[in-house]
Amino acid sequence: MGRADVATTSSKFANGQWSVLVVHPKVRWGSGSASVLKQADRQLEEAVALVNNLPNMIAVDSLIMPVDYNTKRKSIWAAGNLEKLVARRETARATALMVNVDVLSPAQQEELFGIFEVPIFDRYNIVLSTFKEFARTDEARLQISLAEIPYIKHRIHALASKRLHSRPEILHVEQQYAEIEGGDLNEILRKREQDLRRDLKEATRRATEQQSGGSKHSSDAAVIAVVGYTNTGKTSLVKRLTGAESLKPKDQLFATLDTTRHVAKLPSGRSAVFTDTIGFLSDLPIHLIAAFEATLAHVKSADVIIHLRDVSNPDWKAQEEDVVATLKSIGVAREVMAERMITVDNKIDKDTSVDSPESSLSESSSIRISCKTGDGMAELIGVINEKVSIATKCKTIRLRLDVRSPVIEWLYHNEFVVVEPISDGNMLIFDVVMNESEIGRFRKKFAHLKRKN
């Protein structure tokens, strides 16, 4: 492709859209090969979906191009396969190339640009662009800016070292950063990161206060974190469980980038805060996950974690592997997952693969539901109720109270009465559920009264 074609490429983007050739470099053997659960054709499909998720991109062609051992080679592929890819790009009239790896090095981006003479994108580029496109709150935007810092550092240092001859746009670095020289670079980026973390802390505090402000007992409410691969139906599930009108589920990758909190009453009478948050994805760089620490912090401290799987997706096993790996990377211990996590299989209303959990005895502990039809929701609510009671150390207490007792008004005011009491002459018998903290406050407030069983 000549320089005239490069100008055409720029013209096409100016008209509003990149035409992208998506290439998945399948590692055929060696330690760099993918998990046996991951199939190359499905990894390619996901990469195409990521590209098509952006309004300024469209995947015009896609293919799997094998490599040996790993993708660390400067040009990724050997000369013969590169020639095939160049021909494929020209046939497809693609104006950009997306290589389906987590992060390309600056040297790789420069080398591939020299070969194809079109912009080169990796998963980090595409996912960050997606986050920017769908971010709606200060919290999300700040975390996205924070996620860019390691990426910028790596590429700016490559430019500053003079080892590369790339223009900033080849490495996807804004000109304002590319013009920074010498020791000023580290200091400016350090200060930028410091400011972002400070602003993010404040934005997170405000968001938490705003979303929990409507709950009278938010401090005592159990926290139930809903996690899962992107587009498994987490928002739909939280909407089903809480009836939150503000939630608008979308059939779209990364439709949710912020943690939203929604309160509901469990059968025990306990208040529970269900959190809907960003979906996980395969092969996300650790820096990108780390930047969303504020969004994912509630998962580590949650009383119960619901892991939602889309069992209508043929790749659900590989997705589960990625979710578990991500949970571990953000600090959720294995024993926490074993004790507090409920595995829920969604979209049972759709046709599932032959490898669905329904056909495996080892998966019999999962709960099968459909957020669309409501099937299985009663069973799920029962399990959530039980898990929350265990996690929060709740006890059922029987109180036999005179009808004139001030305790009765207190119980109703604090919403501990779920089942109406049994009348026994001048006495009312209440069965209420309280955790240790609430029992302590109750005893302290009514220490002058004798509790009767």
Secondary structure, DSSP 8 states (H G I E B T S, - for coil): --HHHHHHHHHHHHTT-EEEEEEE--B-SSTTS--TT--HHHHHHHHHHHHHTSTTEEEEEEEE--BSS-S-STTSS-HHHHHHHHHHHHHHT-SEEEE-SS---HHHHHHHHHHH-S-EE-HHHHHHHHHHHH--SHHHHHHHHHHHHHHHHHHHHHHHTTS----GGGGT--HHHHT--TTHHHHHHHHHHHHHHHHHHHHHHHHHHHHHTT-TTTTTSEEEEEEEBTTSSHHHHHHHHH--TT----SSTT---S-EEEEEE-TTS-EEEEEE---B-TT--HHHHHHTHHHHHHHHH-SEEEEEEETTSTTHHHHHHHHHHHHHHTT--HHHHHHHEEEEEE-TTS---TT-GGG-GGGTTSEE--TTT-TTHHHHHHHHHHHHHHHTT-EEEEEEEETT-HHHHHHHHTT---S--EEETTEEEEEEEE-HHHHHHHHHHTTTS----
